[in-house]
């Protein structure tokens, strides 16, 4: 990402995750520990002809459970880092790989951490908005939820360049679905309290973004303080490792038709072309997904749901034609949409009219109508 941050206002900082998220994490970590024990001991332990879970056996000797839990945490930390770098969608995997394996200068690591959580916010917000389009009209007026306030969603919020607004829209749609009992894949996968934790990361980002040039000591301290928070949020989102992000390259007619796609998971930008399995939902989305000007659409396949992430994500060739660039919507300014290439400080500009129908789809699904120039 470029060094020019998305415009944002400082938000009050929270010192800890919400109680709801802490309880969810406690259950998650207990389940992961028990699975780690099964993997480590290669299944159940047989004693006197009876089978016991190894986690239960370890509790019988004082101090052993604590030691094994420390080993589990250490092992899973490295495993989770590898999972994010190798299996997460590229908007998160590329910058996080640079955090783990890139240049070691503290200031650069901090910038790549910032890019990681911005990429996560942009991706989750785009997926939630896209699922709202897939489901249809959101059942209740959506609130933009911020740290200390709520207000009704406006058309211009769906085109905002502020991360705090994107988090607020994400949370507002999820809460609207939860209140109405709407069946949503992402409601089931995104834990309650996660948007508040994304907001906490955004407060950290706002804090150091306004400090100017940082010394190595300042950057090192911020990396040490922020990385555990970022790591936990990424573990909260491990479902993204099972989310297929693809660039739709070509649709071949037939009965049934076939779709040629480029895989956009992991930290590589090399082209990895394959055929996409077309179940009925995926086929419906694919058949409606032509190019938008010079850009190919980016689709997210998550469980049974196929989501079209335009106008928030697009893909195109790089200058060599051998690698794929993933571009995300940064802002609209006048008659131009500004996109930014993931993992590069490169801005792309595109005529706003090209993307107007894509924004209209989102506005109609969430607000019931599309905006006009006065809503900008």
N, C-alpha and C positions, 0 to 999 in steps of 0.2 A: 504494500500500500504506500501511497505517497506520504510525505511528511506533513502535509496539510491535513489536519484532523477533520472529521466530520464536525460541523458546527454543533455545539452542545453547550448547555448551561450546567454549572456545577449543581450537584444534588447533595442533600444532606447524607453524610456517610453513616452506614450501619456497621457495627463492630462485629457482628456475628450472623450466621445464617438464621433463617426463621426457625421457630420451634417445629413447624410442620416438616420442613426439609430435613432438620436434624433427626426427627423420628423416622422419616423415610430412609435416610442414609443408615441409620442404625440397623434397620431390617435388611437393607441391601448388603451391608458389610457382614452381618451375621450369616446371610445366605452364601455370600462369596467365600467366607472362611470355611464353612462346612464343605463347600465344593472343593476348596483347596485341600482340605484334609483328605477327602476322598481321592483326589488326584495324586496327592503325595504318597498315600498308603495303598494306592492301587485298589481301592474299593473298601468294602466293609472288613472289620477285623473279626475273626472267628475265635471265640474263647469257649472252651467246654462244649462245643457243638452248637453254640449260639452266635449269631451275628450282631455286632455292635457298630454303630457309627464311630469312626476314629476320633471325632471331636468329643464324643461322650467319654471315650476311653481316656483321652488326654486330661480330662477334668479330674480324674481320680488321683492324680499325683500333684501336690501343691507346687505352683510355680511353672508347671509345664505348659499350661494353656497360655499364659502370658508370653512365654518365650516363643511358642509356636505362632501366636498371633503376630508378634513382631516379625518373624520370618515370613509370614503370609503377607503382611503389609509391604515389606521390602520387595518381595518377589512380584507382587501384583503391581507395584508402582512401575517397575521396569516393563512388565508385560503390558500395562495400560499405555505407557508411552509408545511402545511399538505398535499397539493396536491403532492409536490415533494417527501415527505417521503413515502406516501401511494400509489401513482399511477405511478410515473416515473419509467423507467427501473432501475433495481437494481444497475448497475454500478454507477448511480448517487444517487439513493435513499438511498442506504446503508450508504455511507459516510456522506451524508447530514443529515440523521437521527442522526448520531453520533455527528454532529455539534450542532443540536438543542437539543437533548435529552441525549447526552452522558456526559462523564466526563467534569467538568467545568474548569480544568486547562487550562489557556490561550494557552500554547504551544501545548497541544494536540488538542484543538479546531482549532488552526491554521493549524495543520497537516491534520486534517479531512477536513477543507476547501480546502486545496491544493488537497487532494484526490478527492474532489467533482469536482473541475474544470478540473483536469486531466481526471477523468472519463467521464466528458461531452465532452472534446476534443476527447478522444479515441472513444467514442460512435458515435459522429457526423461524424468523419472522416471515421470510418468503414462503417457507413450507406451510406455516399456519394459514397465511393468506390464501395460498393455493388450495389448501384443503377446504377453506371456506367457499371458494369458487366451486370445488368439486361437490360439496354437500348442497350448496344452494344458499339461500338467504339466511343470514345469521338471525336466530329467533328473537333476540331482544336488542334494544339499542346498545351498541358497544361503547364501553367507556375506555378512554385512554387513561391507564393507571400509572401514576408516577409515585414518587416516594411519599409525598404528603398530600396528594390531591388526586381527584378523579374528575373527568369532564367528558362530555359526549364527543365521540369521534367525528372529525370533519373530513371532507374529501381530501383536503390538502395534506392531512396526516399520512395518507398512503403514499405521498410523494415527498415526505419530509427527509431532510438529510441529517436529522438529529437521531443519534442512537437511542437516547432516552425515549423519544417518541416511538421508535421501532419496538423497543422493549415494552412500552406501554400498550401499543396496539396488539402485540403478541399476547400479553397477559389479558388484555380486555376481551379478546376473542375467546381464549381458553376459558375464562371465567363465565362468559356468556353461555358457552356450550355446557359447562358443568352445571350451571343454574337451571338450564332447560333440559338436562338429561340427554343431550344430543350424542349420538354414537360417533365418535371421532377417534381415528387411529392415534393422533398426536395428543389428545387429552389423556389417553391411556399411557402414553410413553413419556411425556414430559412431566416430571414430578411437581406437585404443588410446592411453591416456594422457590422454584428455580428462577423464574423471572426476577424475583427480589435479589437473588444472588448475582444474576447478570447485572442488575442495577448497581450492586456493590462493586463489581469489577469496573463498571463504567465510572463510578465515583473515583476509583483509584486512577483510572486513565485520565479523567479530567484533572485530577490533582497534579500529576506529573507533566501533563501537556501544557499547563500554564506556568511551569517553573522555568521554561527556557532551556538553555544548554545545561546538562547535568554533568557533574564530575563523575569519575569512575566510582568513587565511594558512594555517592548518592544513587547512581544507577544500580550498583550492586545491592544496596540495601533494599531498593524497591523490587528488584528481581527476587531476592530472598523472601520478602514479605508477600509478594503477589503470586509467586509460582505455586505454592500449595493451594491457594484459593482457586487458581485456574485449573490445576490438576484435578481437584475435587469436582469442579463443574463439568470437566470433560468426562470424568467417570460417571457423573449423573446422566450423561448423554451417550453412553455406550451403545444405545440403540442405533446410533448413526453408523456404527460399524456394519450393521445389517441393511443400511439404506443404500440402494444403488443410485448413484448420480451419473447421468449419461447425457452426452450430446447427441441429439437426433440428426443424423447425417442424411439419410435417404430412406424413403418409403417405396418399397417395390409392390406394385399392385398384384393382386392374385386372390385366390380363395383358399385359405385366408391370405391376407397381405403379409409382408415381412418388413421389418425395420432394421436398418443398419445403424449402429450407434457406436460412439467412442466412450469408453469407460472413464469416468472422472473421479474415481476413488483413489486414495493414496497420494503420495507426494510427487509422483512423476508427471511431467507434462507431455511425455511421448504418447503418440497416438496408439490406442489399443482398441482396434475395431472388432466388433463382434455383432452377432444377431441378437436382438432383444426378444425374449419370449413374450408373445402377445396373448394374454388372457383377455376376456371381453372388456374389462375396464381399461386396461392398457391400450388395447386396440382403438377404443373410442377416443382416448386422449391423443394418441399418435395420429390418427386420421384427421384430427382438427388442428394439427401443429405444423403449419408451414413455416418457412423462414420469415424473419422479421427484418426486412431490408437485407443487409449483408450478414446478418447474424443467424446462427442456428439456435434452436431452442434447447434449453436444459431441462431435463425431466428428472424427477426424483421418484423412485419406486420403493415404497415402504410398506411392507406386508402386502395387503391386497390392494393398496391404493397407489395409483400413478398420478403424479402431480406435475403440472406445467408451471415452472418457476418464472416464466416471463410475466412482467417486465423487469423482474429484479435480478435475474441471472440470464446470461447469454453465453454463447461460445463461438469462436471463430479460429481460423488458422493464424499462426504467427507468420512473420515475414518469410521464413524458410519454407513454410507449407508442410513441415514435418511434425510440428508440435501444435497442441491446442492451447489457445488462450481462453480462460474463463473470465468473463467481465461481469461485475455486479453494478447495479444502479447506485450511483453516488448522490446525484441531485438533478433537479431540473432548473435551468436558468434560461429565462426567455423562451426562445423557440428551439433550445438545445437540451437534450438529455446527456448528462455527463456520466460515463461509465468508467470503472477502474479495473485494471487487470489484476487478478489475484497473483500475489507473489512478485509483482513488478510495480515500480513507481511510474506507471504508464496510464495516462488518461485517454479515453476514446470519446469522441463526441458524435452524436447521432441526432438527426432531426426528430424533435419531440413528436411530430405528427405520426411518425412510424409507430410509436409506442402508445399513442392515445387509445387505440382499441383494446390494448392489453390492460391498461389502467382502468378503462371503462368496465371490463369484465370484473375486476376486483371490486370496484366501487359499487356496481350493481348488486353483487353478491353480499356485500357487507353493509352497505348503506341504503340499498334499494334504488339508487339512481346514480348516474355518472355526473361528475362535476363539470363546471364550465370555467371559463377564464376568471370569473370572479371568485372562484374557490381557491385560486393559487395563493 
